[in-house]
Amino acid sequence: MTDWIYPAGSATDGEWSISLGAHDSATRVDGWAHTGLKVTELAVGQTIRLEAAGEERIVVPLSGESFTVSIDGEDHVLTGRASVFAGPADVLYTGINTALSISAPQGGRVAITLAPAKESYPTRLIKAEQTPVELRGAGNCSRQVHNFGTPAALEADRFIVCEVITPAGNWSSYPPHKHDEEKEGETRLEEIYYFETQLARDMPAPQETDPVGYARVYASDERPIDVNAEVRTGDVVLVPYGWHGPAMAAPGYDLYYLNVMAGPGRVRDWLISDDPHHGWIRQTWDSQSMDPRLPFGPSA
């Protein structure tokens, strides 16, 4: 493990299987200041609570039929999904200084994305059918993006949140790009990648498989960073700066990741610079078709 790679089980904290970047996280990352993530597996009848803090949050069901989020005595019921590969779920945005509790009547896994913030925005439930679903790229760079926490879809103070599904054998977060400077055409944003993997549909696989993907981060300036990691369900890669991409779905295995981005700049916007060695690849997508396996939905 490095400061930027957290395999499943390496950032646990009590009931949380992952707790990174939150005000109360036991695992501290030097220099990490703008984003956070918590993940937990809720048993039937279990309730988990988050105290009020100067953090805005989005509750994201990962797997499970339904979730109830209670805020100030009001219950918000979120419809979940069988897995992260089954299309969008309902998500709930909560503003700063908001205590909440989460339960799942049938059990389930849930993520809470967060960012330290100062401005207050109202609680908002975004239903699965309201989530903007984007098919991005083309050919073997085709992927599916759920843009529930982007500036066009959600009023918030600091963070930008989305999730991406990449079919087996495809590349996403490509071409490699960066957002580590405040300058014309680019915003400075930390980024969290939380991964899950699965055996792709209709694969003639043996009973024992090892769904795996790969993630790459490398230096864009004098600041050293070199990540070339295998990733599986429950793994996290942090991107403090530098070129990042591709995130690769190995043949035979679909790849999902939840992205959390935020930074210190004045503008809440995802403005990027492509690695000049590889940015030309975007021009080739105009002559290619979208991967016919997309979009993923409830039958995935």
Sequence and secondary structure as in RCSB ss.txt:
>XXXX:A:sequence
MTDWIYPAGSATDGEWSISLGAHDSATRVDGWAHTGLKVTELAVGQTIRLEAAGEERIVVPLSGESFTVSIDGED
HVLTGRASVFAGPADVLYTGINTALSISAPQGGRVAITLAPAKESYPTRLIKAEQTPVELRGAGNCSRQVHNFGT
PAALEADRFIVCEVITPAGNWSSYPPHKHDEEKEGETRLEEIYYFETQLARDMPAPQETDPVGYARVYASDERPI
DVNAEVRTGDVVLVPYGWHGPAMAAPGYDLYYLNVMAGPGRVRDWLISDDPHHGWIRQTWDSQSMDPRLPFGPSA
>XXXX:A:secstr
  TTEE TTSB BTTBSEEESSTT SB  TT  S EEEEEEE TT EEEE   SEEEEEEEEEEEEEEEEETTEE
EEEEEESSTTS    EEEE SS  EEEE TT EEEEEEEEE SS    EEE GGGS EEEES GGG EEEEEEES
TTT   SS EEEEEEE TT EES S EE  S BTTB   EEEEEEEEEE TT    S     EEEEEE SSSS  
EEEEEE TT EEEESSSEEEEEEE TTEEEEEEEEEE SSSS     EE TTTGGGGGGGGGS   TT S  TT 
